[in-house]
Amino acid sequence: MADDAGLRALYPLLPAVAGAIGAYLAFRYASKGAELIKAEQRGGAKIYRYAPRARRMMQWVGGFCIAFALLPATLIPYKYFGPEPCGHSSKPCRNKPMEDAIFGGLLFLGFGVGGILCLVDPRKYYARLDEKGVTVNGFFTGLRKATWEEMDAIVDVPSTKMFYFRAKKADGKILKLWVPHTLGAINKLVETAFENGIFFQETLQYTVEIQQELKKAGYEGAKPHRLFLPFLSIWKQGGRYVAVIAGVSEAEEKVFVFHESTAEAPELMNEICAKLDDLSYPLHAEFQAHFATDLRELSATLSQQKEA
């Protein structure tokens, strides 16, 4: 009996767990295809907003959360102050008003705030990137600005489906400019950050090292275009692209190989694969074989995105 009572005590949590799982799946669905949406061009700036599918899905989730938040606010008063109030009726009931009020209040607060965020933020939020820096405006974060010089890295937080630009202001304050994964043209937004020398925190050590190798090889003015670190990065210099492969030689030493071309990904990757098949690079044969396989898979994915 005690075990049954313990299980019954968990029943109120089941809708919350189901709602959390449903929200996560909705965000996964909403993220699909977001990179295919074009940014809004306004003068020399690009404005990034939620992809239409993401906006609609979040508003559905927001409506569900609001309805779920209002449910205990309706049922709990009815339970204790309705026609047959608990404790004053012949029907058996769980007469613990304080616990019910606390539980109902937590549901109202959690799902209510989440619902408002999902309803309002997709329409209000935008990220603006120009030659000066980044501006974001959201329902909870408000308006935040930072120049490219103030920013030092992008920090990804996968559990929230968001990342943020980390900036250090003149007064020493750390400012976080949050960007959701579900923005339209999110890949282009990240590429713009790369071109301005702002990289993901976990790849900083690789990008610094590759920039040094590019300078040694005579590509001092190259700008980052696409990063598939730690083994491959694509840089742009003028009208040409430079792919940098970080691998190992037959002597098990770390080496950098440069492949210059006018072709952009995925065509550039197909050129590299042909060279890898012929073992044309001064890299370990086994490394070239495995790298060619991985590169073909990446090229196929990029081709599908391009066709879509």
C-alpha positions as CSV (number, residue, x, y, z in Angstrom):
1,M,0.0,0.0,0.0
2,A,2.8,2.4,0.8
3,D,4.4,1.7,-2.6
4,D,1.1,2.4,-4.3
5,A,0.7,5.7,-2.4
6,G,4.2,6.7,-3.5
7,L,3.4,6.0,-7.1
8,R,0.2,8.0,-6.9
9,A,2.1,10.9,-5.5
10,L,4.1,11.0,-8.8
11,Y,1.0,11.1,-11.0
12,P,0.7,14.9,-11.0
13,L,4.3,15.1,-12.4
14,L,3.5,13.0,-15.5
15,P,1.8,15.8,-17.5
16,A,4.8,18.0,-16.8
17,V,7.2,15.4,-18.0
18,A,5.0,14.7,-21.1
19,G,4.9,18.4,-21.8
20,A,8.7,18.8,-21.5
21,I,9.2,15.9,-23.9
22,G,6.6,17.3,-26.3
23,A,8.3,20.7,-26.2
24,Y,11.7,19.2,-26.9
25,L,10.4,17.3,-29.9
26,A,8.6,20.4,-31.2
27,F,11.9,22.4,-31.0
28,R,13.7,19.6,-32.9
29,Y,11.0,19.7,-35.6
30,A,11.0,23.5,-35.7
31,S,14.8,23.5,-36.2
32,K,14.7,21.5,-39.4
33,G,15.2,23.6,-42.5
34,A,15.9,26.8,-40.5
35,E,19.3,27.2,-42.2
36,L,17.5,27.5,-45.6
37,I,15.7,30.7,-44.7
38,K,17.3,33.8,-46.1
39,A,18.2,36.7,-43.8
40,E,16.6,40.1,-44.3
41,Q,19.0,42.6,-45.9
42,R,18.6,46.1,-44.6
43,G,21.3,48.5,-45.8
44,G,24.7,47.0,-44.9
45,A,23.1,44.9,-42.1
46,K,21.5,41.5,-42.1
47,I,18.5,40.8,-39.8
48,Y,17.9,37.3,-38.6
49,R,14.5,36.2,-37.3
50,Y,12.8,32.9,-36.4
51,A,12.2,30.6,-39.3
52,P,8.4,30.5,-40.1
53,R,8.1,26.9,-39.1
54,A,9.8,27.5,-35.8
55,R,7.7,30.5,-35.1
56,R,4.4,28.6,-35.7
57,M,5.5,25.6,-33.7
58,M,6.6,27.7,-30.7
59,Q,3.3,29.5,-30.7
60,W,1.5,26.2,-30.6
61,V,3.7,25.1,-27.7
62,G,3.1,28.5,-26.0
63,G,-0.7,28.0,-26.3
64,F,-0.4,24.6,-24.8
65,C,1.7,25.9,-21.9
66,I,-0.7,28.7,-21.1
67,A,-3.6,26.3,-21.1
68,F,-1.8,23.9,-18.9
69,A,-0.8,26.8,-16.5
70,L,-4.4,27.9,-16.1
71,L,-5.7,24.4,-15.5
72,P,-4.7,24.1,-11.8
73,A,-5.8,27.7,-11.2
74,T,-9.3,26.5,-12.2
75,L,-9.4,23.1,-10.7
76,I,-8.0,23.8,-7.3
77,P,-10.5,26.5,-6.3
78,Y,-13.3,24.3,-7.7
79,K,-12.0,21.4,-5.5
80,Y,-12.2,23.4,-2.3
81,F,-14.9,26.0,-3.0
82,G,-17.1,24.3,-5.5
83,P,-20.6,22.8,-5.0
84,E,-19.1,19.9,-3.1
85,P,-15.9,21.2,-1.5
86,C,-13.3,18.8,-0.3
87,G,-13.5,18.2,3.4
88,H,-17.1,19.0,3.5
89,S,-18.4,16.3,1.2
90,S,-19.3,12.7,1.7
91,K,-17.1,11.9,-1.3
92,P,-13.5,10.9,-0.5
93,C,-10.8,13.4,-1.5
94,R,-7.2,14.4,-0.9
95,N,-7.7,17.2,1.6
96,K,-4.3,19.0,1.5
97,P,-5.0,22.5,0.3
98,M,-1.5,23.9,1.0
99,E,0.3,21.1,-1.0
100,D,-2.2,21.6,-3.9
101,A,-1.7,25.4,-3.8
102,I,2.1,25.0,-3.9
103,F,2.0,22.5,-6.7
104,G,-0.6,24.5,-8.7
105,G,1.5,27.7,-8.2
106,L,4.7,26.0,-9.5
107,L,2.8,24.7,-12.6
108,F,1.3,28.2,-13.1
109,L,4.6,29.9,-12.8
110,G,6.7,27.4,-14.9
111,F,4.3,26.8,-17.7
112,G,3.0,30.4,-17.6
113,V,6.5,32.0,-18.1
114,G,7.4,29.3,-20.7
115,G,4.1,30.0,-22.6
116,I,4.6,33.7,-22.7
117,L,8.1,33.2,-23.9
118,C,7.0,30.9,-26.7
119,L,4.1,33.2,-27.8
120,V,5.9,36.6,-27.7
121,D,9.6,36.0,-28.3
122,P,9.3,34.5,-31.8
123,R,7.6,37.7,-33.0
124,K,9.8,40.1,-31.1
125,Y,13.2,38.5,-31.3
126,Y,15.8,39.5,-33.9
127,A,19.6,39.4,-34.3
128,R,21.2,42.1,-36.4
129,L,24.7,41.8,-37.7
130,D,26.6,44.6,-39.5
131,E,30.2,45.8,-39.9
132,K,30.2,47.2,-36.3
133,G,28.9,44.2,-34.4
134,V,25.9,42.3,-33.2
135,T,22.6,43.5,-31.8
136,V,20.0,41.2,-30.3
137,N,16.5,42.0,-29.0
138,G,14.3,39.5,-27.2
139,F,11.4,39.5,-24.8
140,F,13.3,38.6,-21.7
141,T,16.8,39.8,-22.6
142,G,15.8,43.1,-24.0
143,L,18.1,45.1,-26.3
144,R,21.8,44.1,-26.2
145,K,24.6,45.3,-28.3
146,A,28.3,44.5,-28.7
147,T,31.0,45.4,-31.2
148,W,33.1,42.7,-32.9
149,E,36.1,44.0,-30.9
150,E,34.3,43.4,-27.6
151,M,33.4,39.8,-28.4
152,D,35.9,37.0,-27.9
153,A,33.9,33.7,-28.6
154,I,30.6,32.0,-29.3
155,V,29.5,29.7,-26.5
156,D,27.1,26.9,-27.4
157,V,24.5,25.7,-24.8
158,P,22.9,22.6,-26.5
159,S,20.6,21.9,-23.6
160,T,18.8,25.2,-24.2
161,K,19.0,25.0,-28.1
162,M,20.8,28.3,-28.0
163,F,24.2,29.8,-28.1
164,Y,25.5,33.3,-27.1
165,F,28.1,35.8,-28.2
166,R,30.3,36.5,-25.2
167,A,31.4,40.1,-25.0
168,K,33.5,42.0,-22.4
169,K,32.4,45.7,-22.1
170,A,34.8,48.5,-21.1
171,D,33.6,48.4,-17.5
172,G,34.6,44.7,-17.3
173,K,31.1,43.4,-17.4
174,I,30.5,40.2,-19.3
175,L,27.5,40.5,-21.7
176,K,25.8,37.5,-23.3
177,L,24.0,38.0,-26.5
178,W,21.7,34.9,-26.8
179,V,20.8,33.4,-30.2
180,P,18.3,30.5,-30.6
181,H,19.2,27.6,-32.9
182,T,15.8,28.0,-34.6
183,L,16.6,31.3,-36.3
184,G,16.3,31.4,-40.1
185,A,19.6,31.2,-42.0
186,I,21.5,30.3,-38.8
187,N,24.4,28.9,-40.7
188,K,25.0,32.2,-42.5
189,L,24.8,34.1,-39.2
190,V,27.6,31.9,-37.8
191,E,29.6,32.2,-41.0
192,T,29.4,36.1,-40.7
193,A,30.7,35.7,-37.1
194,F,33.6,33.5,-38.4
195,E,34.5,36.2,-41.0
196,N,34.8,38.7,-38.2
197,G,37.1,36.4,-36.2
198,I,34.6,35.2,-33.6
199,F,34.6,31.4,-33.2
200,F,33.0,28.8,-31.0
201,Q,34.8,28.5,-27.7
202,E,35.6,24.8,-28.1
203,T,37.4,25.5,-31.5
204,L,39.4,28.5,-30.5
205,Q,42.7,26.6,-30.1
206,Y,42.3,25.1,-33.6
207,T,41.4,28.3,-35.4
208,V,44.3,30.2,-33.8
209,E,46.7,27.5,-34.9
210,I,45.3,27.3,-38.4
211,Q,45.5,31.1,-38.8
212,Q,49.2,30.9,-38.0
213,E,49.7,28.1,-40.6
214,L,47.8,30.1,-43.2
215,K,50.1,33.1,-42.7
216,K,53.2,30.9,-43.0
217,A,51.8,29.5,-46.3
218,G,51.2,33.1,-47.7
219,Y,47.4,33.3,-47.1
220,E,47.7,36.2,-44.5
221,G,44.5,37.9,-45.6
222,A,42.3,34.8,-45.6
223,K,39.0,35.0,-43.9
224,P,37.2,31.9,-42.3
225,H,34.3,30.7,-44.4
226,R,33.3,27.3,-43.1
227,L,34.8,25.4,-40.2
228,F,34.5,21.6,-39.8
229,L,37.1,21.3,-37.1
230,P,39.4,19.9,-36.1
231,F,40.3,18.3,-39.4
232,L,38.9,20.6,-42.1
233,S,38.3,24.4,-42.4
234,I,37.6,26.5,-45.5
235,W,38.9,30.0,-45.8
236,K,38.3,32.7,-48.4
237,Q,40.8,35.0,-49.9
238,G,39.6,37.3,-52.7
239,G,37.5,35.2,-55.1
240,R,39.2,31.9,-54.2
241,Y,38.8,29.3,-51.4
242,V,41.5,27.7,-49.4
243,A,40.7,24.4,-47.7
244,V,43.0,23.5,-44.8
245,I,43.4,19.8,-43.8
246,A,44.9,19.0,-40.5
247,G,46.2,15.5,-40.6
248,V,49.2,13.2,-39.8
249,S,52.0,12.2,-42.1
250,E,53.5,8.7,-42.6
251,A,56.0,9.6,-39.9
252,E,53.0,10.2,-37.5
253,E,53.7,13.9,-37.4
254,K,51.1,16.6,-37.5
255,V,50.9,18.4,-40.9
256,F,48.7,21.0,-42.6
257,V,47.7,20.6,-46.3
258,F,46.3,23.5,-48.3
259,H,44.0,23.0,-51.3
260,E,43.2,26.2,-53.3
261,S,40.2,26.4,-55.6
262,T,37.6,28.7,-57.1
263,A,34.9,26.2,-56.2
264,E,32.8,26.4,-53.1
265,A,31.5,23.6,-50.9
266,P,30.4,20.9,-51.7
267,E,32.2,21.0,-55.1
268,L,35.4,21.9,-53.3
269,M,35.1,18.8,-51.1
270,N,34.7,16.6,-54.2
271,E,38.0,18.0,-55.5
272,I,39.7,17.1,-52.2
273,C,38.2,13.6,-52.2
274,A,39.6,13.0,-55.7
275,K,43.1,14.0,-54.4
276,L,42.6,11.8,-51.3
277,D,41.7,8.8,-53.5
278,D,44.9,9.3,-55.5
279,L,46.9,9.7,-52.2
280,S,48.2,13.0,-53.6
281,Y,48.6,14.7,-50.3
282,P,51.6,14.2,-47.9
283,L,49.3,12.5,-45.4
284,H,49.2,9.0,-43.9
285,A,47.5,6.6,-46.4
286,E,45.0,5.3,-43.7
287,F,44.2,8.8,-42.7
288,Q,43.4,9.8,-46.3
289,A,41.1,6.8,-46.8
290,H,39.1,7.5,-43.6
291,F,39.0,11.2,-44.2
292,A,37.7,10.7,-47.8
293,T,34.8,8.6,-46.5
294,D,33.8,11.2,-43.9
295,L,34.2,14.0,-46.4
296,R,31.9,12.4,-49.0
297,E,29.2,12.1,-46.3
298,L,29.6,15.7,-45.4
299,S,29.6,16.7,-49.1
300,A,26.3,14.8,-49.7
301,T,24.7,16.5,-46.7
302,L,25.7,19.9,-48.0
303,S,24.5,19.0,-51.5
304,Q,21.0,18.1,-50.1
305,Q,20.8,21.4,-48.3
306,K,21.9,23.3,-51.4
307,E,19.3,21.6,-53.6
308,A,16.5,22.3,-51.0
